[in-house]
Amino acid sequence: MGLRDRIRRLRIKSRGELVGIRQVGGEIKRFPPKNLSVAFLATTQAIGGEGRTVHPINEACDNASDEQWRGSFYSSPERADGGELGNVPDLSEWR
């Protein structure tokens, strides 16, 4: 086994622990699985009106070629429901 084979195997092994999101242009953006929870938290904070921090996973989901990523709760709220962030109704006192 040559040096190139060893490097190739290490690359493949390291990618196995990453979440890949294929983009419209064919590029694959990869993230550690622990970043999914951070992206979800950023999305829920944006929906709750606690500021708008865009996580790279949110951007990757917005530009994903797969419809499941684009419509997931990891995508930006504007992209997921097609509306503006200000149009989210307040259901905290709904009965």
C-alpha positions in Angstrom: 0.0 0.0 0.0 1.5 3.3 -1.1 1.3 6.7 0.5 -1.5 7.9 -1.8 -3.6 4.9 -0.9 -3.2 5.6 2.8 -4.1 9.3 2.4 -7.1 8.3 0.3 -8.3 5.8 3.0 -7.8 8.4 5.7 -9.9 11.0 3.7 -12.7 8.5 3.2 -12.6 7.5 6.9 -12.7 11.1 8.1 -15.7 11.9 5.9 -17.7 9.0 7.4 -18.2 11.1 10.6 -19.6 14.2 8.7 -23.1 15.1 7.5 -23.0 15.9 3.8 -25.5 18.3 2.2 -25.3 18.4 -1.6 -25.7 21.8 -3.1 -27.4 22.9 -6.3 -24.1 23.3 -8.1 -23.0 19.8 -7.2 -20.7 20.7 -4.3 -21.1 18.8 -1.0 -20.8 20.8 2.2 -19.9 18.7 5.2 -20.5 19.4 8.9 -19.9 17.5 12.1 -23.1 16.0 13.5 -22.9 18.1 16.7 -23.4 21.2 14.6 -26.9 20.1 13.6 -28.1 21.0 17.1 -26.5 24.4 17.0 -28.2 25.1 13.7 -31.5 24.0 15.0 -31.1 26.2 18.0 -30.3 29.2 15.8 -33.5 28.5 13.8 -35.7 28.3 16.8 -34.2 31.5 18.2 -35.0 33.2 15.0 -38.6 32.0 15.0 -38.9 33.2 18.6 -37.6 36.6 17.7 -34.4 36.4 19.8 -32.3 37.7 17.0 -31.2 36.3 13.7 -27.9 34.4 13.6 -27.4 32.5 10.4 -25.6 29.2 10.8 -23.6 27.7 7.9 -25.9 24.6 8.0 -28.9 26.9 7.6 -27.3 28.4 4.4 -26.3 25.0 3.1 -29.9 23.7 3.6 -31.3 26.7 1.8 -29.1 26.0 -1.2 -29.5 22.2 -1.1 -30.4 20.2 -4.2 -32.4 17.7 -2.1 -35.9 18.9 -1.2 -35.8 17.2 2.1 -32.9 19.4 3.3 -34.5 22.5 1.9 -37.8 21.9 3.7 -36.3 20.7 6.9 -36.2 22.4 10.3 -32.5 23.1 9.7 -33.3 25.5 6.8 -34.0 29.1 7.4 -37.5 29.9 8.6 -38.1 32.2 5.6 -37.2 29.4 3.3 -39.1 26.6 5.1 -42.6 28.3 5.0 -42.1 30.7 2.1 -43.0 33.8 4.2 -41.3 36.5 6.1 -40.0 36.0 9.6 -42.3 38.7 10.9 -45.4 36.8 9.8 -45.0 34.1 12.4 -48.0 34.2 14.6 -47.6 34.4 18.4 -49.4 31.3 19.8 -48.1 31.7 23.4 -51.6 32.8 24.7 -53.7 30.9 22.2 -56.5 28.8 23.8 
